[in-house]
């Protein structure tokens, strides 16, 4: 994967993870490798989106919370048909803050995968976003 043509992929920060663990009552387990996947709760997508709009203070928090949002949406989308309520909101944020979320977009697009159907349940949706 190219990861948006960056040499290094951006990752959620420990400080932002700590904040969201407190806000969303997520167990603080320092052994979690993929926090954004293991901590994601599809039932809290609305709370995550509201928090993104009202409570994030910097780009690290925006990036980290979007990782959690996409982890939750991916899990939701794997078990349910496409969700017309959440995707437009998520897509709007990704487009508005594209510079922050380039790595998320590139990762979930799986453009280097060679699989036309995608490698994640949300890959077809993410491929609708053009990275500029």
Buried (B, 14 or more C-beta within 10 A) or exposed (E): EEBBEEEEBBBBBEEBBEBBBEEBEBEEEEEBEEBBBEBBBBEBBEBBBEBBEEEBEEBBBBBBBBBBBBBBBBBBBEEEEEBEEBBEBBBEBBEEBBEBBBBBBBBBBBBEEEEEEBBBBBBBBBBEBEBE
